[in-house]
Amino acid sequence: MDRELLFTHISKMESDIENMHAELQTLKALAVQLVEENVSLQMEKENYEQFFEEEEPAEAESFKKNTLNNLYDEGFHVCSVHFGTHRHGDDCLFCQGFFRHREE
């Protein structure tokens, strides 16, 4: 086998490996997105299940306050900064400040 043909073959294999690596990285990024979305949806599902299993509160609160509390408990922001976006399980100081301000 001649040297030039050998080096050409090696270069082609190296290029193929680089392409496969790039495809693997893309696939890995997509897998991470799917796992994150799955976790988010699972949390939302659990929140909905818990919400529908709970009994109605004994004390009568205003509809608006109850709705905002429920939205926050289901994992969504109720503050004006991020209203309606998912909290991904994290607490939000703006939302908590909003609730404290309403109680005063």
C-alpha positions in Angstrom: 0.0 0.0 0.0 1.4 3.4 -0.9 2.0 6.0 1.8 -0.2 8.7 0.2 -3.2 6.3 0.0 -2.6 5.3 3.7 -2.5 8.9 4.9 -5.6 9.7 2.8 -7.4 6.8 4.4 -6.3 7.8 7.9 -7.4 11.5 7.3 -10.8 10.3 6.1 -11.2 8.1 9.2 -10.1 11.0 11.4 -12.7 13.3 9.7 -15.4 10.6 10.1 -14.6 10.3 13.8 -14.8 14.1 14.3 -18.2 14.2 12.5 -19.4 11.3 14.7 -18.2 13.2 17.8 -20.1 16.4 16.7 -23.2 14.3 16.2 -22.8 12.7 19.6 -22.5 16.1 21.3 -25.7 17.2 19.5 -27.5 14.1 20.6 -26.2 14.6 24.2 -27.5 18.1 24.3 -30.9 16.9 23.1 -31.0 14.2 25.7 -30.3 16.8 28.4 -33.1 19.0 27.2 -35.5 16.0 27.2 -34.5 15.0 30.7 -35.0 18.5 32.0 -38.4 18.8 30.2 -39.4 15.4 31.7 -38.5 16.4 35.2 -40.4 19.7 34.8 -43.5 17.9 33.5 -43.2 15.3 36.2 -43.1 18.0 38.9 -46.1 19.8 37.3 -48.0 16.5 37.2 -47.3 15.8 40.8 -48.5 19.3 41.7 -51.7 18.8 39.8 -52.3 15.5 41.4 -51.7 17.0 44.9 -53.9 20.0 44.0 -56.8 17.8 43.1 -56.4 15.5 46.1 -56.5 18.3 48.6 -59.7 19.3 50.3 -60.9 22.8 50.1 -59.6 25.1 52.8 -61.8 25.5 55.9 -61.4 29.3 55.9 -63.0 31.3 53.2 -60.3 33.4 51.4 -60.8 35.7 48.5 -60.8 34.0 45.1 -58.0 36.2 43.8 -55.7 35.4 46.7 -56.5 31.7 46.6 -55.8 31.6 42.8 -52.4 33.3 43.2 -51.5 31.0 46.0 -52.5 28.0 44.0 -50.5 29.2 41.0 -47.4 29.7 43.2 -47.9 26.3 44.8 -48.2 24.7 41.4 -44.7 26.0 40.5 -45.4 29.3 38.7 -44.3 32.8 39.4 -46.9 35.3 40.5 -44.6 38.3 40.8 -44.6 41.0 38.2 -41.0 40.2 37.2 -41.6 36.7 35.9 -45.4 36.2 36.1 -46.6 32.9 34.7 -43.2 31.3 34.0 -42.3 28.1 35.7 -40.2 28.3 38.8 -38.6 24.8 38.3 -39.0 24.0 42.0 -37.0 27.1 43.2 -38.5 29.7 45.6 -38.7 33.3 44.3 -38.0 36.2 46.5 -40.1 38.5 44.4 -43.1 36.2 44.7 -42.6 35.8 48.4 -42.3 39.6 48.8 -45.5 39.9 46.8 -47.4 37.7 49.3 -45.8 39.5 52.3 -46.9 42.8 50.9 -50.5 41.6 50.4 -50.7 40.4 54.0 -49.8 43.9 55.3 
